[in-house]
Amino acid sequence: MPVIVNDDDDLISVISGETEYTVAGEAGPQLERKLKAAQTSQDVKLNGLLKKWIVITIFYQLGWLFSFFGLFFPAVALVRFSLGFWIMMPTYRGGAIIFELFQEYLLQFEKQISVLRSNLASKAIIVIQRYASHLLRSQMEFLSEEAIVTSQEYQKQSLALINQEIELRVLAHSKKHE
């Protein structure tokens, strides 16, 4: 992070991404605490915006529900508008309230998606490796030496990655049971 020091006014500015933090005072621990507080405040604001936009995205994706219920209840359009207004207005903190209400469900959904992704990736790797092994066995006599050496290098790299991952998992498992 670029730091700009203005000795004339005892100002220190830190530019982080597109955000610039400026704090006043003599350099030292107190100024560092002020800078840290400003950065923390900015992080809290950004976290709040992220929560709001997660809720807005889900609200937008569920718009078909409002359309469906609008066929039976004429006031649904007003409810949808009011709910959208409540979510968007920072004064009412509707996005944060809804996010907090559904946070546990979102975390459970995230875990389910993570497990699904892990299972799909595992099955895909097994199928690809079976196919590659079968292809290598059936076409070995037709391969050039260069292709065989290259294949051997890829196998060594894959084996090194697999061994490293196994070591990390064994270490994590042993620390978990200590």
C-alpha positions, 0 to 999 in steps of 0.5 A: 500500500502506498503511504503518503506523508505530509509533514507540514500538516501531520497527515498520513494517507494510505491508498488501498485499492480505490480507497484512501485513508487519511488520518491526522496527528503525529506519527506513532502508535496513536496514528496507527490506531486511528488508521486501523480504525478507519480501515476497520470502519471501511471493512464493516461498510463493505461487508454490509454492502456485500450482505445487501447485494446478496439479499438483492440478488436472491430477491431478484431471483425470486421475482417469479414468486411475486408474479405467481402470487400477483395472479391471485392477490392484487396487492403483491406488486405493492408488497414487492415494491415496499420490500425492495425499497426496505431492502435498498434503503440504508436507513432501514437496514432491511438487507442486513436484517434479512441476511441475518434471518437467513444466514444459517440457511445460506451457510447450510446451502453453501456446505451442501454446494461444497459437498456436491462440488467435491463429489462431482470433482472426485467422480470426474477425476476418477473417470478421466484417469480411468479413461486416460489409463485405458487410452495409454494402455491401448495406444502405447505402441503407437505413441512417440517417445516424446509423448511417452516422456511427456506423459511420464512427467505429467504422471510424476507431477500428479503423483507429487501433488497427490502425495502432498495432499495426502500428507496435509490431510494426515497432518490435519487429521492428526491435529484434529484428534490431539 
